[in-house]
Amino acid sequence: MTDPAPDEDGGRAPLSQQDKRARVGATAAAIAIAAVVTSIVLGIGVAALLATAGSDEKIDDLAAPPAVETTASTGATATSPAPVAPPSVLVPTTVPPSTTSSAVGIAGSANKEAKQAPPKVEVAAGECLSALGDKDVTKASCGSSESRYKVASTGPAGAACPADSDSSHTIGETTMCLDIDWVVGSCVDVSGDQPQRTDCGPGGVQVISILPDTVDVNRCPSADRGFVYDQRRFVVCIGDR
């Protein structure tokens, strides 16, 4: 009688063919179950990704509607997909810096400019002027070749001048009532916009006399011509030279 061969697997008895087939079947079943579970998990993951992608597309559609173009040749309307705004535009994460301080600074400078005092002129009745500017006047000696006007009176801006004044001029808060600087013996060109003292000759008039307290030009000594200032009652008698 022969002894059985020693067990090569740790002294255990070798498996029978039936046990081997049973083990192989169990292993195959486990692999199949694992494959099914893996397929289910992958399917759930793919469905979740598709749902997320669909939601993003809806948000993009709401955020930026498709642009519509009309071709000039056919009149057909074509719809082009609108660009997708980046997440930083759709959901801003930062707050832009405030510009309130700069705006206040600009308004403050404007108020300072608005509060600047208007220009003032230092003139008095009886003084004579050679030029009238927007912000200042140029004074001249009365009766000189540069003198054009004599200041009859001054008042606040908007004040009414006598109706017989030759001119008026306002600078800032001061209104000046002006007469031609009449000087007996001198000649004045009164044909232009402003009087101009000139040499006696063609084109000018010579002041013969100035008569106070009258409006009767016939009282002029050598002619019946003159300028009558009826409100203030004086006559400037003139003659051609």
C-alpha positions as CSV (number, residue, x, y, z in Angstrom):
1,M,0.0,0.0,0.0
2,T,1.5,3.4,-1.0
3,D,1.3,6.6,1.0
4,P,-0.5,9.6,-0.4
5,A,1.7,12.4,-1.8
6,P,2.4,15.3,0.5
7,D,0.1,18.4,0.2
8,E,1.9,21.1,-1.7
9,D,-0.4,23.9,-0.3
10,G,0.6,24.2,3.3
11,G,-0.3,20.6,4.0
12,R,-3.9,21.0,3.0
13,A,-5.5,18.4,0.8
14,P,-5.7,19.4,-2.9
15,L,-9.0,20.8,-4.2
16,S,-11.1,18.5,-6.2
17,Q,-12.2,19.5,-9.7
18,Q,-15.7,20.3,-8.4
19,D,-14.3,22.7,-5.8
20,K,-12.1,24.4,-8.4
21,R,-15.1,24.9,-10.7
22,A,-17.1,26.4,-7.8
23,R,-14.3,28.8,-6.9
24,V,-13.9,30.0,-10.5
25,G,-17.7,30.5,-10.8
26,A,-17.7,32.6,-7.6
27,T,-14.8,34.8,-8.8
28,A,-16.6,35.4,-12.2
29,A,-19.8,36.4,-10.4
30,A,-17.9,38.8,-8.2
31,I,-16.3,40.4,-11.2
32,A,-19.6,40.7,-13.0
33,I,-21.2,42.3,-10.0
34,A,-18.3,44.8,-9.7
35,A,-18.7,45.7,-13.4
36,V,-22.4,46.3,-13.0
37,V,-21.9,48.5,-10.0
38,T,-19.1,50.5,-11.8
39,S,-21.4,51.0,-14.8
40,I,-24.2,52.3,-12.5
41,V,-21.8,54.7,-10.8
42,L,-20.4,56.0,-14.2
43,G,-24.0,56.4,-15.5
44,I,-25.0,58.5,-12.4
45,G,-21.8,60.7,-12.9
46,V,-22.4,61.2,-16.6
47,A,-26.1,62.2,-15.9
48,A,-24.9,64.7,-13.3
49,L,-22.4,66.3,-15.7
50,L,-25.1,66.6,-18.4
51,A,-27.5,68.2,-16.0
52,T,-24.8,70.7,-14.9
53,A,-23.9,71.6,-18.5
54,G,-27.6,72.1,-19.3
55,S,-28.0,74.5,-16.3
56,D,-24.9,76.5,-17.4
57,E,-26.3,76.8,-20.9
58,K,-29.6,78.2,-19.5
59,I,-27.8,80.7,-17.4
60,D,-25.7,81.8,-20.4
61,D,-28.9,82.1,-22.5
62,L,-30.4,84.4,-19.8
63,A,-27.3,86.5,-19.3
64,A,-26.6,87.1,-23.0
65,P,-29.4,86.7,-25.6
66,P,-28.3,85.8,-29.1
67,A,-27.4,88.8,-31.3
68,V,-29.6,89.2,-34.4
69,E,-28.1,90.4,-37.7
70,T,-30.0,91.4,-40.8
71,T,-28.1,91.0,-44.1
72,A,-28.4,94.1,-46.3
73,S,-28.5,92.1,-49.6
74,T,-31.3,89.5,-48.8
75,G,-33.0,91.1,-45.8
76,A,-32.8,87.7,-44.1
77,T,-32.3,87.6,-40.4
78,A,-29.4,85.5,-39.0
79,T,-28.9,84.7,-35.4
80,S,-25.4,84.3,-34.1
81,P,-24.6,82.8,-30.7
82,A,-24.0,85.4,-28.1
83,P,-20.6,85.3,-26.4
84,V,-20.6,83.7,-23.0
85,A,-19.6,86.2,-20.3
86,P,-16.9,85.0,-18.0
87,P,-17.9,84.1,-14.4
88,S,-16.2,87.2,-13.1
89,V,-18.6,89.3,-15.1
90,L,-21.8,87.4,-14.2
91,V,-20.9,87.3,-10.5
92,P,-18.5,90.1,-9.6
93,T,-16.5,89.4,-6.6
94,T,-15.0,92.8,-6.1
95,V,-16.6,96.2,-5.4
96,P,-15.3,99.1,-7.5
97,P,-13.7,101.9,-5.6
98,S,-16.0,104.9,-4.7
99,T,-15.5,108.1,-6.7
100,T,-17.5,110.3,-4.3
101,S,-14.5,112.2,-3.0
102,S,-13.3,113.2,-6.5
103,A,-16.8,114.3,-7.5
104,V,-17.0,116.5,-4.4
105,G,-13.6,118.0,-5.3
106,I,-14.8,119.0,-8.7
107,A,-18.0,120.5,-7.3
108,G,-16.0,122.4,-4.7
109,S,-13.7,123.9,-7.3
110,A,-16.8,124.9,-9.4
111,N,-18.3,126.6,-6.4
112,K,-15.1,128.5,-5.7
113,E,-15.1,129.8,-9.3
114,A,-18.8,130.8,-9.0
115,K,-18.1,132.7,-5.8
116,Q,-15.3,134.9,-7.3
117,A,-16.2,138.5,-7.1
118,P,-17.0,140.3,-10.4
119,P,-14.5,142.9,-11.6
120,K,-14.7,146.4,-10.2
121,V,-13.8,149.7,-11.8
122,E,-12.6,152.7,-9.9
123,V,-14.1,155.7,-11.8
124,A,-15.8,158.8,-10.7
125,A,-18.1,161.4,-12.4
126,G,-16.0,164.0,-14.3
127,E,-13.2,161.6,-15.3
128,C,-12.5,160.9,-18.9
129,L,-11.9,157.6,-20.7
130,S,-10.1,156.5,-23.9
131,A,-11.2,152.9,-24.1
132,L,-14.0,150.6,-22.7
133,G,-13.2,147.0,-22.0
134,D,-15.1,144.0,-20.7
135,K,-13.3,144.0,-17.3
136,D,-11.6,147.4,-17.2
137,V,-11.5,150.9,-18.7
138,T,-8.6,153.1,-19.8
139,K,-8.5,156.6,-18.3
140,A,-7.3,159.7,-20.2
141,S,-6.9,163.3,-19.5
142,C,-10.1,165.2,-20.4
143,G,-9.6,167.2,-23.6
144,S,-6.5,165.2,-24.7
145,S,-6.3,163.5,-28.1
146,E,-6.9,160.1,-26.5
147,S,-10.1,161.1,-24.5
148,R,-13.4,160.0,-26.0
149,Y,-16.0,160.0,-23.1
150,K,-16.5,161.9,-19.9
151,V,-18.2,160.0,-17.0
152,A,-21.4,161.8,-16.3
153,S,-22.4,159.6,-13.4
154,T,-22.0,156.0,-12.0
155,G,-24.3,153.6,-10.3
156,P,-24.8,149.9,-9.5
157,A,-25.1,147.4,-12.4
158,G,-28.4,147.8,-14.1
159,A,-28.9,151.3,-13.0
160,A,-30.7,153.5,-15.6
161,C,-28.8,156.3,-17.2
162,P,-30.3,159.7,-18.2
163,A,-32.2,159.3,-21.5
164,D,-30.0,161.9,-23.2
165,S,-26.7,160.1,-22.3
166,D,-24.5,159.5,-25.3
167,S,-23.6,156.0,-24.1
168,S,-23.5,153.7,-21.0
169,H,-21.1,150.8,-20.1
170,T,-21.3,148.2,-17.3
171,I,-18.4,146.3,-15.8
172,G,-19.1,143.9,-13.0
173,E,-21.2,145.7,-10.4
174,T,-20.8,149.3,-11.9
175,T,-22.7,151.0,-14.6
176,M,-21.2,154.2,-16.1
177,C,-23.2,156.9,-17.8
178,L,-21.1,158.6,-20.5
179,D,-21.1,161.8,-22.6
180,I,-18.8,162.7,-25.4
181,D,-15.9,164.6,-24.0
182,W,-16.9,168.0,-25.5
183,V,-14.2,170.6,-25.2
184,V,-14.7,174.1,-26.7
185,G,-12.4,174.7,-29.6
186,S,-11.6,171.0,-30.2
187,C,-12.9,168.9,-33.1
188,V,-14.6,165.5,-32.8
189,D,-15.4,162.9,-35.4
190,V,-18.8,161.5,-34.5
191,S,-19.5,159.5,-37.7
192,G,-18.3,156.1,-36.3
193,D,-19.5,153.8,-33.5
194,Q,-17.4,155.8,-31.0
195,P,-16.4,159.4,-30.9
196,Q,-12.9,160.1,-31.9
197,R,-11.0,163.4,-31.2
198,T,-9.5,164.6,-34.5
199,D,-7.7,167.5,-36.1
200,C,-10.2,170.1,-37.2
201,G,-10.9,169.5,-40.9
202,P,-13.2,167.7,-43.2
203,G,-15.2,164.9,-41.5
204,G,-15.2,166.5,-38.0
205,V,-17.3,169.0,-36.1
206,Q,-15.8,171.8,-33.9
207,V,-17.3,172.6,-30.6
208,I,-18.2,176.3,-30.7
209,S,-19.7,176.7,-27.2
210,I,-21.6,174.8,-24.5
211,L,-24.8,176.5,-23.2
212,P,-26.1,175.4,-19.8
213,D,-29.7,175.6,-18.6
214,T,-31.3,175.6,-22.0
215,V,-32.6,173.3,-24.7
216,D,-32.9,176.0,-27.4
217,V,-30.4,175.3,-30.1
218,N,-31.2,178.7,-31.7
219,R,-29.3,180.3,-28.9
220,C,-26.0,179.1,-30.3
221,P,-23.9,182.2,-31.1
222,S,-22.7,181.5,-34.6
223,A,-25.0,178.7,-35.9
224,D,-28.2,177.0,-35.2
225,R,-26.7,173.6,-35.1
226,G,-25.8,171.6,-32.0
227,F,-26.5,168.6,-29.7
228,V,-29.3,169.2,-27.3
229,Y,-29.3,167.4,-23.9
230,D,-33.0,168.0,-23.0
231,Q,-33.2,166.0,-19.8
232,R,-30.1,167.6,-18.2
233,R,-30.8,170.9,-20.1
234,F,-27.6,172.0,-21.9
235,V,-26.7,172.5,-25.6
236,V,-23.4,171.8,-27.3
237,C,-23.1,174.2,-30.3
238,I,-21.1,172.9,-33.2
239,G,-19.9,174.0,-36.6
240,D,-18.3,172.3,-39.5
241,R,-14.5,172.5,-39.9
